[in-house]
Structures are given as structure tokens and as C-alpha cells.
Amino acid sequence: MSESSAPKHSIPFETATKKLLQMMIHSVYTKKEIFLRELISNASDAIDKRYGTALEHPDGSYGPLTRESYAIRLSLNKDKRLLSVSDNGIGMNAEDLKKYLGTIAFSGSGEFRENAAEKDAAELIGHFGIGFYSLFMVADRVSVVSRKAGENQAYIFQSDGDEAYSISPGTRKTVGTDVILHIREEKDVEKDTYDRYLRPYTLYKLVKEYSDYVRWPILLYMPTLAPDEKGEPSEKWGWEQLNSMTPLWKRSAGEVKDEEYEAFFHEQFGKKLDVHAGKKETFRKPLKVLPGHADGKVRMDYILYIPSVSWNSFDTNDDHPGIQLYSAGVKIMDVCEKLLPEEFAFVKGVADCPDLPLNISRETVQSEGVLKSMREVLTRRIQRALEDAMKNDRERYEKFWEDFGKTILVEALDEDNPHHEKLRDIVLFESGSEEIRKTSLEEYISRMKPEQKAIYYAKGKSREEIAKLPEIERPKALGVEYLCFVDQAESLVPEIMESYRDHPFISLTDGEPEPFLRKNAGTSDADTEEFLAFMKETLKGDADDVIASNRLESHPVILSSGDGITFAMEEGLRKMNPELHAKAKKVLEVNLEHPAVRKIKEIRKTEPAKAEKYARILFNQARLIAGIGIEDPSAYTDLVLSLWTE
Ligand code: ADP
């Protein structure tokens, strides 16, 4: 590289470019360091172009035909405060320099012009890709020495980011480009000083952070310790490669070992698990590792990890949903939320799509389509993996479900979620059956009785509580399985889903039981009819009806609400608006074979006052069992006490 002494023609920048440059110079944007990523990415693209064209000219006239001949070289001159990024890519001639570097060349420049007026710099820098000009965040001068492939004359572009730039003839022995930055001297208000960009270690770190998977070697001229002739360690200067080039996700799945995937997962996402989970292996091992390559509507290489436990269980609040986004090996975003649907927000990973511009940011409309296609591919892949884990890795899936099930269930119930139907296939519910415990809806259906049409369920605080409900006795005796809906989301399932694969959800505690769940109540006789009439009369104003139950085994009574408003709905409505006087119907079902009921039937003629008391007590107990409490506890207490005080 050489700086020419040829006359320079000063060319003024366009107004919009000037504005952008001013923003860069005065920028307080905290991520100034991304300038290096931008320059390396330009260099890498330039090499791509040259290598691609070289392959079309097998005589080597355009450039070397071997990949090994290409590289991006970084070098530092601390005393002169110079940092240069050189490549042996396609190069630029005078015309190119003017066209590409003399004007805003980044995509979306029109939009930029419109926005520049009203937005502040940091926001704009975050919003648009900034490419070449970003170097002015850290440099106060730049020289670009470039020689285009197929041409002999080199040119120098120079600018201090002010009013104008110049282009003059120069010399460069070989084809390619040197971007030479003069690093600013003043202090950075936000961080440290600009001096850090003159340290090899900073460059190493920045390359690792943003450009590790750039597909050409990034070399830095730096000192390393190597044994000299006497075997003593001594400092030697040489070109060291900083980037590891081939990312794990670019390699074909067959050639990567499980341990490599797991190490990557741990390295990238799981470090804090060590802190919080005491390095337990089980926590580190994800439920599923999903490497993949897409080549259809969207091109993409990815690795997804479905964790086995939630980060949140360790009280960390630094976990942001999203996966890392790369564009052809260059990291664009650390967490891109848009790549994951809400239901799978817990998934970690990396996706690399060569069709994305580097300047993509949250608001970049032009990339929406690509991101959406990527999300669809990833969503399908995760769904399939979870279906598989549910069938073939059941124990771990159930464990996984404890941590992440809620997220999935909530989305399965959200009809605005385009995948809600599919999500219902991977939901697990608690089965009332001791042996089964957790079941999917499909599994439940496969175990249904031949005469059973519906999916039965009961709501309650826990499976144990539900098991004690009198309504459960009959299904249990018949060996009919039911689901336990124990939390808020689950209790919404019947109302929202209504049915699954044409099987309606039917509650065992509300409304009339299905015919096959009923007992044959036998033919009613006159005495029974009279007894029921007596009960109805006694409980007038409290019970809307009293009937002979056809579903009780050992319990004396049960309170049901018929087909209208349920007790839970009554409670909810009352809380919402007491004025409404919402009222569920209260039907007292009595078990005619139960001794307590038989007793009332027996004494109702001889001791009617006592029979009435018993009837009232029984009704209140039915209220207690139904979970709706007693309306007047002190009256009830008096009633019970009167049994032995009168
Ligand atoms: P972008 O890369 O988003 O197009 P930049 O401002 O970074 O925007 O670069 C503008 C253009 O300048 C590039 O598209 C490319 O044509 C040219 N360019 C930049 N750096 C180099 C380089 N090292 N070698 C060849 N061309 C380059």
C-alpha cells in the first residue's frame, strides 16, 4: 500500500451522505465496534466475487483458482494509529470508488433520507446497516487503496468524513483493497478510549464475536511466543488466523459428533446453568439437538436446541427468547425473537441465512418475508421433534413438559396462533388414572371404552382432590379414564377446544352424565316419589330440584347444576358483577341406597321435624362437597347442635 502524491480532486459529498457522516462522527452509539464486522464483511464479499469470477477463467487470468490463496489481513501500526483491513478481492477502480464509497450505497438509502430529518443518530444507526461509513465512528481519516481485477492502475480514495473526499491514482502491486483507518485520538465518552482498536487482542475478540464464521481466513499480523533456536520462548511476529471459519451448522449432521453439538450448546447458551445448577450433567444435555439445512423457499443452515430444563427455574432474568442470526457466517443479531413462535420461545440456537442483508434490524421491513419463511421452517422442525420426543423419549418429555408445558398449552388455546391445532397434539394432561398419570389427547382417545364418545374431565385443585369427588366414583368403578384440569389454562380447555378429533369434552361434575355412565335407577315407587316431594318442599328456595341419583356409589348426595351456568361460572360472574345475581341451578341428587338417605325416608312420617333437619344438613353437605360453601354457617351450626340439644 502506498499513499500517492498525485494531485487530488476534491469531490463534495452529497447532502444525505454528509448528514450520515456527521452522525457517525458524533455518534454516541455504544456498538461502535461493529465497524470491523462491516469492513470484514465487505472484504469477504469482495473475495467471493473475485474467486467466483476466477473460477470462470481457468487460465488464472482473473485470480488464483485455489481457495487457499485468498485471505483478509488485519494489521496495526500503533505509532501512526493505523488499522488496516486488506483483501485480495475484486477491487475497485476510480469509478467504483466514487459510486460505492462516495455516495450512500447501502440498501434502503431512500428511506434513510426520509428518516434522517426526524430521528436521532443512535436510532438510525441501529435501524439501518451502516457499512463502510461506520468506520467514522472510530476513525477520523480513511484511505482506501484499491486495484480492480483485470486492471493495472490502482486508485486511492481519501476522506476525513467531512465535506468532501478525493480519488487519485496510486499504486498497489496486486489486485485487492486496503482500507486504512486512522484511529481517533480523543477519548470515547462511553467507553475506554479508541486506543483499544489498536490492540491485537481487541481485534481478536471482535473477530471472534462477530466474524468467527466468515468463510475466508482473517489474519492478523501479531506477535506470538515461539521457541527460538535455543528452545527459549521468544516473541515472533507473524500472520495468525483469528476466525475458525467453518461453523458447526454448515457441516453435515453426519460428521458432527453429539458431544460437539452439546459442547457448542453449553458454550453458547448454557454457561449460566453451571452457576445455577451446579454443573449437573443432566441440565446441560438438551432434550433435542436439531441440526438442519433448508434449501426450499428459504436457504438456511441452523442448529436448534430444545433445552431440557428452563433457565427460569434458576431465577435468572437475563434470558431473552430468540436465536442467534447470521448472514453467511457473519453474526447479525444475538437474539432474534422473530425466528421463533411464542410457543417455542424457550428454544436456543443459531440460524444462518445467506440471503439476509447485514443491516437487518428489528424494523427492517424488507427482510420480513425471509424471516417469516425461516420461522416457518424452524417451527415445523421443533413441532416434529417434540412429537417424536413425546412418543419415543417419554420420561424426558414429561420432565420437559413440567417446565415448558404452560407456554405450549397457552398457545394451543390461542386461536389466533396459526399453529394452535398442531400444538394440541403435543399437549400433555394429567390423567385421573394412577398408572397413566400424564397423557396426550390422542393417547386418551386410544384408551376410550367402546361405547365412549366423549373425553371426560373434572376440574379441581389437584388430581387427589378430584379423585375424592363423588361424581368420580361411578366412572372409576366402570374403569373410565378422565382428565384432571387443575390450573387456569387447563380449566379453559373445554370451553375453547370444545372437542378433539370429533370427541367432545364432557365434564363429569357439571350437567347430566352420559347414559353409559348412569346406573339403572330402577323403577320408582310411590313412596320414593313422596319422599322426593318431601325433600323438595323442605329445601324450597335452596334446592331447585331433588332427584334420585343414578351415579352415586358410596356418597349420599351430590349437588349438580344441570346444563346451564355452572357453580364456577356463578362464582366468577358474581365477582365480576354482583348486581347481576347470577345463579346456577342447584339440583340435589340423592343416593336412595345410602343409609343416611334411607333414614330420612323412614322417619319422615313419624318424626317430620327431625327429618327436615337431616334433609337440610344433607343439602348443606352437598354444597360443601360441590365446593361452594355454606351460605349461613352459623345457622348451619345451630342446626347441627340442635340434634343433641333438643
Ligand atoms: P454495503 O456493503 O451494504 O453495500 P458499504 O457501504 O459497506 O455498503 O459498501 C458499499 C459498496 O462498496 C459495496 O457494496 C462494495 O461494492 C464496495 N466495497 C466496499 N468495500 C469493498 C472492498 N473491500 N472491496 C471491493 N468493494 C468494496
Residues whose N, C-alpha, C, O or C-beta is under 5 A from the ligand:
A	BS01	ADP	N42 A43 A46 G89 G91 Y100 A105 F106 I130 G131 F132 Y133 T177
